Structures are given as C-alpha cells and as structure tokens.
C-alpha cells in the first residue's frame, strides 16, 4: 500500500471527514483587482487550468478524432456500421478510464483511506441501490443509459457536420487551426455554464424527486457514481455536446466536450483529495467542492472556474463559517415553507 501522509494536505475531523487545509477558492481570473502573476501560475501550474485535466481530455479528443472515428464522409447517412463503431469506442473509453480510477482506489485500495473525504468505503449491501449494491447500481445507469445517450448526441453531431448542417471549420488552414485552438481553450467555460444551468434545473423539487435523486443517493460517491444518472438527466447533461454544432467549429471541439463531460466525472467523484501514483509520486486529483455538493445537496452546483455559486448565493468553501451560512439559509427556507410562502 502506498505511503501517503494525509496530514500534509489537510485535516480530518472527529467525524472522520477529510478536507484540504485551505478553503476552496475560485480561479484567479475572477479576482478583482486583477492579479496577473496568480493568473499565470494558474494557467501553467499543476493543478491549474491546462494541467492536468484540460490537456488530458483535449489530447484524448484529438487522438479519438485521428484514429478512432470513422471518416466524416461515411457519416452522412445513419448506418449501423459507423454508429456501432462509435458506441463500442465510447464503451471502451468509459470502462477503461473509470475502471482505472475505481480499480486503484476502491478495489486495490492502493492508499487505504488516506485523503479520502469520507473515511468509509461504500457498504457491500445497501438497499438504497439497485441490486442492493452501489457499484452494480452505478454501473447499470452509467453503461445502460449514460454511454448510449452520450453516443447518440455524438452521432447526431457527426451527422450534422457530414451534411453541412453544422458549420465546420477546416483545420488545414492556419486560420482554421488557430480558431479551433481558441475554441478548445473555451471548452471548460461553456461546459461549466451548461452544467450549472442544468444542475440548478434538476434541483427544482419536482425534477429532483423524479430524476436527480437517483444520482444523489451516492452520498459517499465513487468514480462510477460520476455518470450514474437517470436517463432524463443524461439527456439534459449531455446536451452540452451539441453546443459545438451551433457555431463554426470542428468535430474535435465536440469530442473535447464529450471527453470532458463523459470522462471528467470519474475523477470528480473519486472521493480522494490526493492520489499516490504507481511511480511513488503524489498527484492532486480531488474535487472537494463537488464532494460538498453530495454532502450538503444545495451548495456548489458548479465548479471552481467561474464564480457562479458565489454570484447566486450557493457557494460553500468548506469552512465552518460556510457551514453556519448554509444552516442559516436552510433555516430561512424551512421557515418560508411553514408560512406558505414561495421558497
């Protein structure tokens, strides 16, 4: 088992909950007055804007386009061959990527509970889930609903490009290549805005009860919890893919969105702040803001790139002061409910 001293990076309270030493902060691009040095360190640092996740998902998207996607000319008609090729490719990508996270952290338990936010591993039997098992439940919804719906959006996007119904930029010219590069840099921004809007929508009580509660049963999430959702939530969540078809772009941009939204929830729900790598190093992999969302439900609907939660009053930075603000907000909300006022 890897030796990882969790006290280097955070603390664990009396209830066994681990959290980073520093409160959650937004990316410095939203700071005022501007801090150019902090922005530069965020852009090129680890972890930062480019490294590791944005570069990883962009590279997977480029490789997928070059070697794992049928020629665009063959996708002008909906035919079984190329559609099944893309479906099979997506299944392989998801199973391998999520499987690596789950295998190392939850099957091998390579670092035990070191830096695990919730000190317990999910129970073997839990009647909140299908088959009384969290992993089997998550696998069912991720693979039977998530991958097919994600693939359906991708198939539609390729078909739109192949038929000239979506404006496609040619990357054989310098101007086209630069434009596509700029669009790739914007992918994290528009995926975050889309995620926030959809996420707030499905926390509307009727939709939460009918749809989103399925995902929130994972109060102690694992990597496979990331895309374990109700099919209606999958339809809403993966609709971000078609955004690349609304402006002059290239299928690589669409694939970058797919990799970020389809693979990103794996590490986002891994439940660990740091990961001991096989080579003896330590990598920052955690998504503490989203862990807090699973813990408290009504905070941190977005991530740390754009201060959407701060603007709309749902930000929780992990501090005791934020706990107090949350409890006060919930008390006010409960009071409005009792008096019959809209909440």
N, C-alpha and C positions, 0 to 999 in steps of 0.2 A: 504494500500500500504506500502511495506517495506521501512524503512527509511535507505537510503544508501547515505552517503556523498561522492559524486564522487570526490571532491577536495582532498580527502585523497590519491587517487591513480593516478590522472592525471589532465590534464587541458583541457579546451575547448576553441577553438579559435573563432575569430569573425565570422567565417562561420558556427559555431556550431559543428565542428568536434572535437571529444574527442580522446585524445591519452594518453598513460601512461607517467608518469614523466620521466622514464628512457628510453634512446634509446634501441632499440632491440639488444640483444646480442646473440651470439651463445652459445651452451652448452660448458662448460669449458673443455670438453675432447679434444677440438681442440686448446686450448691455448698453446702457447709456449713462455717462458719455462713452463713446467707443473706446475699446482697448485693443489696438492693432496687434500688440505683442501676444495677448491672450488668444486672439483670433487665429494668428499664425500658428501658435503652438497647438491649438485645437485642430487646425486643418491638417497638420503634418504629424501630429503626435500619435501615440498608442496608449489607450484608445482615443480616437478622435473622429473627425468627420470621414476621412478617407480610410484609415486603418482601424480595425481590420475588416469591418463588415461591408462597407460600401465597395471597397476594392474587390473583396471576395465575390460578392454577388454579381458585380459587373463582369468580372473575369469568367464566372460560370455562364453568364448570359452570352458573352462573346463566343466562348467555346461551344456552347449549345447551338448557336446560330451557324457556326462554321462547320461543325461535324455531326450534329445530332438533330438537325432539322431538314426536312425534305426541301428540294428546290422550290422556290416561290412559284414558278410556272406550273408546277404539278398541283398546286393548292387552289386553283381557280374553280374547281368543282369539288363538292363534298363527296369524297370517295373513301371507302372503308380503309384502304391501304395506308394512306398518309395520316389519317386520323388515328388509327390504331398505333401507328409508329410513334406519334407524339404522346398518346396516352401511355404507352409502355415506357417511353423515355421518362416521362414525369413520375411514373410509379418508381422507377429505379432511382431517380434523383432523390425523391422524398424518403424512400425506405433506407437508402444508404446514409443520407445526411442525418435524418432523425435517429436512425439506428446507431450511428456513431456516438451521438450525444447520450442517448439512453444507455447504450451498452457500457460506455466507460463510467458514467456517473451513477447509474442505477443498477446495472447487472453486475459489473465488476466491483462497483463501489470503490473505485481506484483511490479516492481520497477520503473515504468514510463520509462523515458529515461536516468536514472542515469547510467553512464558509457557506454551508447550506443554510438558507434563510430559515426554513422550518427544519428543526433538528431531527424530526421524524421522517422516515421513509414511508411512502403510502402503504396502507394496510393491504394484506393479501386479499381479504374479503371485505367488501363494503357494499351494502345493499342500495346505496345511492346510485350505483352504476349498473349498466347492462352487464349481465353475467356475474354480478357481484364482484367485479374486478375493474379497477380504474384503468389499468393498461389495456385490457381487452376492449373496454368501452371506448377509450381514446383511439385505439387502432381502428375500430369499426367505423366511427364517424369520420376520421381522417382519411381512410382509404376508400370507404364505400361512397362517401359524399364529397369530401374535400378535393381529392385529386381529380375525379371526373368533372366536377364543376369548374375547377381551375383550368382544366384542359379544354372544356367547352368554350370558355372565353378566349383561350389562346387560338383554338381552331377558328373561331369566328373572326378574330383579328387577322390571322393569316389570309383567310378567305377575302376579307375586305381589302387588304393590301394587294392580293393577287389580281383582284378585279378592278383595281383603280378606284375603289370606293372610299379608301382611306389614303390621304396624301402621303406618298412615300418619297423620302429624300434619298438620293443616290449618294453613297459614301465613296464612290470612285473619284469624286471631285474634292478638292481641298475645302471648298466652302461647305459642302455637304458633310464632310468628315468633322469639321470644326463645329457645325451646328448640332450634329448628333452627340459630339462630346459634351457640348454645353447642356443638352437635354439630359444626358446621363448624370451630370452633376446635380440636376434638379430633381431626380427621381425621389430621393429621401424626403424632399419637401412636400411634393404633391401626394406621395403615399401617406405621409403623416396627416395632412389636412383631410384627406379622404377617410383615413382610419378614425380620426376624431369625430367627424360628422356622422359616420355610420355607427360608431361606438355610442355616441350620445343618443342616437335614434333608437338603438336596440336596448338602451337602458330605460326607455319610456315604459312605464309599468306593464301595459298590455303586451308589448313586444318582449319585454324581459321575461314575463311569465310564460309566454308561448314559445319563445325562441332562445334567448340568450342565457336563460338559467342553466341550460344544458352545459354550456362552457364553464359557467361559474360553479358548477359542482366541484370543479378542480380547485379547492381551496388550498391544496398542497400540490401545485402543478408539477408536472414532469415534462420533458421535451415533447412527448406525443400529445400533451394537452394543448399545444400551440394551435393546431388546426383541427382540434376536436370540437366541432360546432354543429349546430342544427343546419340542415340544408338551406333553409331560408337565410341564415346568417352567412353561409358560404356564398350564396348568390349576391348578397349585399357586399360582403367583404372583398370578394374577388372582382367585383365590377370595376375596381380601380384599373384593371388591366386594359380596358377599352379606352382609357384616357389617352393612351398613346396613339389611338386611331383618330382622334379629333383634331389634331394639329399636324403640320408637316413633320414627320418623324421617320423612324425606321424600325423594322421588327426587332432589332437589337434592343431598342429602348423598351419595347413591350416585354421582351424577355427579361430585361433587368428588373422591371416591375414585378414580373412573375417570380423571379428568384428571391427578391426581397420580401414579397408578401407570402410566398409559398414556403420558403425555407427559413426565413428570419424568425418566425415564431418558435422554431426549435431551440435556439439559444435563448430567446426571450422568455421562455418558460422553463428553462433548465433548472432554475431554483438555486443556483450557486453564484456567489459573487466572484470567485476566482477559481481557475481550474489548473491543476497540476498537469503539465504536459508529459507525454511519454519520455521526452528527452531530458526531463529534470527541471524544466523551466516552469514559470507561472504566468498564466495569461488572464487578463481581466475579461470576463465573459458575462458578467451579471447584468440583469435588468431589474434593479431594485424598485424603480418606480412602478413597473408593471406587477411585481410581486405584491406591492402595497395595494394595487388595484384589486387583486384577487383576495387580499386580506380584508379590505375595507369596502369594496364594491363601488363606492361613489367618489373615488378620487382617481387622479392620474389616468384620464381617458386617453391621452396621447402620450408621446414620449418626450424626450428632453431637447429636441431640436428647435421647435417653435413653442413659445410660452403660452400655448392655447389654454392650458388648465389654469395658469396664473391669471390670464385675462378674464376667464369665465368663472373663477372662484372655486375650482375643484383641485387645486394643487396641494399635494402633501409631500413635504421634503424629508419625511422620516423622523422628524424631531418631536419632542414632547409638546412643544408649542403648537405644532401642526395637529397633533392628536387632540389637543384642547380645542382648537378651532373646529375640527371635524365634529367632535362631540357636541359643541355648541350649535353648529349648523344642523345636525341631526335632531337636536332637541327642539330647535325652532321649527323644523319641518314637521316633527311629530305634533307640535302644538297647533300648527296651522291645520293639520289633518283633523285634530279633535274638534276644532271650532268650525269645521266645514268649509274653510277657505281653500282656494286652489293652492296646490303645492307643486 
